[in-house]
Structure formats: C-alpha cells, structure tokens
Amino acid sequence: MDHAAEAHRTDLMTITRHVLNEQSKHPEARGAFTILLNHIVLGCKFVCSAVSKAGLAKLIGLAGETNVQGEEQKKLDVLSNEVFVKALISSGQTSILISEEDEDATFVDPSKRGRYVVVFDPLDGSSNIDCGVSIGTIFGIYMVEHKNDLSLEDVLQPGENMVAAGYCMYGSSCTLVLSTGNGVNGFTLDPSLGEFILTHPDIKIPKKGKIYSINEGNAKNWDKATAKYVENCKFPKDGSSPKSLRYIGSMVADVHRTLLYGGIFMYPADKKSPNGKLRLLYEVFPMSYLMEQAGGQAFTGKQRALELVPNNIHERSPVFLGSHGDVEEVKKIYAAVEEEST
C-alpha cells in the first residue's frame, strides 16, 4: 500500500484514539489523563527523533557530568530528561516528577499542578547509543488525592497503586507499549503519519518461554537460588530442551522481547549488588506492572514486586519477571533454598 492510500485510511487505531476509547469506559473521566498521555507520547516522539539523529548531530559523547547513580551521562540523557520534564509540566496534569537523572523530586509549581505523579527513566540503556542497540524510555503514573498538599510520601507507594505504565523503545522501529490497567497494547510510530498506530493489540505473554535473560558475567556473585535456576535453564532435569540465553543489556529491549516471546528476564541481588541494580520506582515497577497486565509475574526473590513499598525515590530492587510458569519455577527454587537453610 502506498503512503497516499495509507494516509487516507481512517480505520487505523492511533494511540490517541485508543486512549480516548479507554477514557470513554470511565464516565467520571474529565480528559486529564488523556492530556497527560498525549504529552508523554510527544516526549517519546521527540526523543525518538533525537536518538535517530544522534550520530549525525554529534550528540553522542559524554556531557561531562555524572548522574546521581554515578553513571556518566550522555548528552542524549540530559536532552531526553529536559524534554520529558518540560512536556510533563506543560501538560498541566502533573504534581510531582521523579526522574532517574535528577537527584531530587521535582514538585510542579502549584499554578500548573494536576493530580498525577510521573516516575520515569528518560533514556534507559543510553550507554548502548554508540553501538546502535535499542534503548528506551520507561514511565509509571500514580494519582494523588490532594494536589496542593504534597510530600514525598505521595510518591513512595507500592507499584500496585500505579494507574498506568509503559515504555517506548527506540530501535529498528519506534514502539510504545502501554497499559492503563486494562491489558497491554503496543503501538508503532508510522513516520509518514507522525502517529503511533496500534500494531500489537492485547499483548499476552506466553505461559512459558524458551529464553532466559541474565548477565552471566555476574555468575560468581549470584545467590544459590539464582545459580540453581540458571543451571536448570541450561541442563533441564525433566528431559525438556535447554532454554536459549539472550541478553542485550538494555532493559527495555530485553523486557520487550520477553513480553512478546515469553521466558524470563532476571536482575537478581548478588554479592556485588545486594539490593539488585535496577531502580524500583521507574524501572522495576513499570515493567512489573506491564508483565502482570500481560498475564506474567514479577518477583523479587522474596515477594511479589508490585507489593514493595519504596523508602526512597532511587531505591533499587532485585527482579525476576516474565512468563507465569517460568517465574513460578524461580519462586519454588527460592522457597526450597530457604527451607534448606532453616
């Protein structure tokens, strides 16, 4: 189909239309959430454009600063963060913003405040920019009761309280995966229309998968349960085929593959990182939310990931997320190891 014909099609489900359809299921809705999501989508389009031009625009390279996590910042990180902060504040629907790049929470000026808290990692996996590996933006949205009486307590809520979560992956195509608590849908940016079109409706993760995803370079530091599970993936005792190892090292890309093909993504606690490495609020929670909405599970090694209550905005947590059956196996191994040690 040529672009002219495509442009005249009206049956394409755009992300805006999809969100409006979701909104129509809530008669009490006033459109604030739709406005907020539109601004997030705008931010994603901008970052997608910047990422695709990164090599040309000499945006690659270090910005000469180190972010609060002690990681060197790429110029694109700084740019992406500014884009999302501005887009979210200008929506008029946010009250507090938490970004991986900012040490402190951003409290929106009372005159521009709305009822939503947005937690986000503006450019996850940015160390992979130079080699063209997929990178992405991760976000989660909470609602606050009283926008004028705010404190950090309004942010430090369990992940199960989120009202929406998603990520946008900047790869061979620009893909936005979103859940507003009613299943998971994937949209792909059509550059000729400048619109995200619904391409993956109602994503359901397979009950079990053939892929496991973990940084094997950390194996010497793993706890007993993780080591045992990975051993089972490679040398299954039940006569089944071994699982394939796939690890990109860009969370958005690894989770996206897990969501579509099934299997398990793991970033466990180990001797080097006793609390794991991934941040709870804007990495573990949104991805766990999406996994559960797609019929999968997310587990920390001790409990359901979405039940954790963060103590600070940059807190870290271990996570095992993916197909229901695969995470169930990890849970059984952790329970067995715990029983052995008591």
Secondary structure, DSSP 4 states (H G I P E B T S, - for coil): --HHHHHT-----BHHHHHHHHHHT-TT--SHHHHHHHHHHHHHHHHHHHHHTTTTTT--SEEEEE-TTSPEEEHHHHHHHHHHHHHHHHTT-EEEEEETT-SSPEEPPGGG--SEEEEEEEEETGGGGGGT--EEEEEEEEE-S-TTS--GGGT---GGG-SEEEEEEESSSEEEEEESSS--EEEEEETTTTEEEEEE-S----SS-SEEE--GGGGGGB-HHHHHHHHHHHS-TTSPPPPEE---S-HHHHHHHHHHH--EEEE--BSS-TT-SSBIIIIIHHHHHHHHHTT-EEE-SSSBGGG---SSTT-B--EEEE-HHHHHHHHHHHHHHHHHH-
